[in-house]
């Protein structure tokens, strides 16, 4: 038996997308468990984890590099919009990790706008403000940052 046609799936569809991706690369699978099993016979609990273990997913390093480069030349608004665009259209593998990596850069202008150099104790507050601003941008596209 062979699969003649596989319907498309968008990366935002989660497990359905990763199942489709695995179906294109795993040969001879006879069950869903076989699809989630790596070549070294490790069974992964999700299709996403299986796809990641097989090297089928990219990491978010390119988005971190892009944002780090942009931090030196973009305004705060441009920087926030770029981050939101990456979340909306580039499907980073771990949005929370990407946020954790970049939150200091995304919040830094808020520190200076609100408190000048007295920013050391106010970091969490400014980070929350940056996250609210990004959520506002995402809301314009009817998406939410989790």
C-alpha positions, 0 to 999 in steps of 0.5 A, a space after each residue: 500500500 502506498 499513499 498517493 496524496 497527502 493534503 497540505 497542512 500549515 505549520 500552525 496546525 501543530 501535530 497535523 503538520 508534523 504528521 504530514 512532514 513525517 509521512 514524507 520522510 518515514 519509509 515503511 511505517 505501518 502505524 502511527 507509532 512507527 511514524 513517531 519512532 526514530 531510526 534508532 527505534 526511540 518512540 517519541 510521544 508527539 509527531 513534533 518531537 519525532 520530527 525534531 529528533 530526525 532533524 526535520 525542523 529548523 531551530 530559532 537561531 536565524 530569528 535570534 540572529 535577525 533580531 539581534 542584528 536589527 536591534 542596532 538599527 531599528 526603532 522600538 516600533 520596528 523592532 516590535 513589529 519584526 518580532 510580531 511578524 516572526 511570530 505570525 508568519 515564520 512559525 518559530 519552533 519555540 516562541 516562548 524560548 525566542 521571547 526569553 532570549 530576546 525580552 531584554 532587547 525588546 524591553 530595553 527602550 521601555 527602561 530608558 523611556 520610563 526610568 532613565 538609568 534607574 532601571 535595574 529594579 524595574 526590569 520585570 515591569 518593563 518586560 511586561 510592557 514589551 510583552 503587552 505591546 507585542 500582544 497588541 500587534 499580534 491582536 491586530 492580526 487576530 493572534 495571541 502570544 501564549 
